[in-house]
Amino acid sequence: FSADLDINPGGEITWDGLKYPVNNLTGHLELRPTSWTFTNMKGKHGQATINGEGRVDRLGPGPDQFKTVLHLNAENLLFEDQLRDALPSAWSMSWATLNPTGSSDVDVQIAIEPKKPPHYHLEVTPRPLTNLRLRFERATIEDDPGGNRIIEMPMEGVSGRFVYDDGKVTMTDGAFLFRNAPVRFGWGEVQV
């Protein structure tokens, strides 16, 4: 069968791959025998406004025979426990190192297809009052085997653009305050 549906206000969706509910959902859904297409999807999660579109195609019989392409945009997405808990475990580990507070604008593109590695492209632009508390354990030094091994670096008022693309994070136009000292960097890269 085929159907075209307009979602009335009050709908809700939670993607199985990211257990983060989007409320007051509206948009358009086209159902076809081998595909679902989502357009003009708009909703809220707390203070965040979330927009998206995407398509799911059935490539063959059986489970895990789907090609999925999603594009999501969130404005004023709060760094909160529910978001942290919804993220894949590798991202949750990064969260524990960065300890973010505040909110950001996020643009995400996801492509998943059987027998291919998934593609994740994530652009994060922190909003004012976003902070990080970088926390990590320092390596043991021969001359100083004891002492506090936990290092914390508070970064206040973080700004810039942070792009995650399949394991590599590129940072541009970054700035923050470190113990009231301004820090700026033009570019940086981290392999996650």
QUIKAFEN-V721829 format. One record per residue. RES is the residue in one small letter. OMEGA is omega as a letter, one per 30 degrees, with the letter a starting at -180 (* if undefined). Layout:
res=RES omega=OMEGA
res=RES omega=OMEGA
This chain:
res=f omega=l
res=s omega=l
res=a omega=l
res=d omega=a
res=l omega=l
res=d omega=a
res=i omega=l
res=n omega=l
res=p omega=l
res=g omega=l
res=g omega=l
res=e omega=l
res=i omega=l
res=t omega=l
res=w omega=a
res=d omega=a
res=g omega=l
res=l omega=a
res=k omega=a
res=y omega=a
res=p omega=l
res=v omega=a
res=n omega=l
res=n omega=a
res=l omega=l
res=t omega=l
res=g omega=a
res=h omega=a
res=l omega=l
res=e omega=l
res=l omega=l
res=r omega=a
res=p omega=a
res=t omega=a
res=s omega=l
res=w omega=l
res=t omega=l
res=f omega=l
res=t omega=l
res=n omega=l
res=m omega=l
res=k omega=l
res=g omega=a
res=k omega=l
res=h omega=a
res=g omega=a
res=q omega=a
res=a omega=l
res=t omega=a
res=i omega=l
res=n omega=l
res=g omega=l
res=e omega=l
res=g omega=a
res=r omega=l
res=v omega=l
res=d omega=l
res=r omega=a
res=l omega=a
res=g omega=l
res=p omega=l
res=g omega=l
res=p omega=l
res=d omega=l
res=q omega=a
res=f omega=l
res=k omega=a
res=t omega=l
res=v omega=a
res=l omega=l
res=h omega=a
res=l omega=l
res=n omega=l
res=a omega=l
res=e omega=l
res=n omega=l
res=l omega=a
res=l omega=l
res=f omega=a
res=e omega=a
res=d omega=a
res=q omega=l
res=l omega=l
res=r omega=a
res=d omega=a
res=a omega=a
res=l omega=l
res=p omega=a
res=s omega=l
res=a omega=l
res=w omega=l
res=s omega=l
res=m omega=l
res=s omega=l
res=w omega=a
res=a omega=l
res=t omega=a
res=l omega=a
res=n omega=a
res=p omega=l
res=t omega=a
res=g omega=a
res=s omega=a
res=s omega=l
res=d omega=a
res=v omega=l
res=d omega=a
res=v omega=l
res=q omega=a
res=i omega=l
res=a omega=a
res=i omega=a
res=e omega=a
res=p omega=l
res=k omega=l
res=k omega=l
res=p omega=l
res=p omega=l
res=h omega=l
res=y omega=l
res=h omega=a
res=l omega=l
res=e omega=a
res=v omega=l
res=t omega=a
res=p omega=l
res=r omega=l
res=p omega=a
res=l omega=l
res=t omega=a
res=n omega=l
res=l omega=l
res=r omega=a
res=l omega=a
res=r omega=l
res=f omega=l
res=e omega=a
res=r omega=l
res=a omega=l
res=t omega=l
res=i omega=a
res=e omega=a
res=d omega=a
res=d omega=a
res=p omega=a
res=g omega=l
res=g omega=a
res=n omega=a
res=r omega=l
res=i omega=l
res=i omega=l
res=e omega=l
res=m omega=l
res=p omega=l
res=m omega=a
res=e omega=l
res=g omega=a
res=v omega=l
res=s omega=a
res=g omega=l
res=r omega=a
res=f omega=a
res=v omega=l
res=y omega=l
res=d omega=l
res=d omega=l
res=g omega=l
res=k omega=l
res=v omega=l
res=t omega=a
res=m omega=l
res=t omega=l
res=d omega=a
res=g omega=l
res=a omega=l
res=f omega=l
res=l omega=l
res=f omega=a
res=r omega=l
res=n omega=l
res=a omega=l
res=p omega=l
res=v omega=l
res=r omega=l
res=f omega=a
res=g omega=a
res=w omega=l
res=g omega=a
res=e omega=l
res=v omega=l
res=q omega=a
res=v omega=*
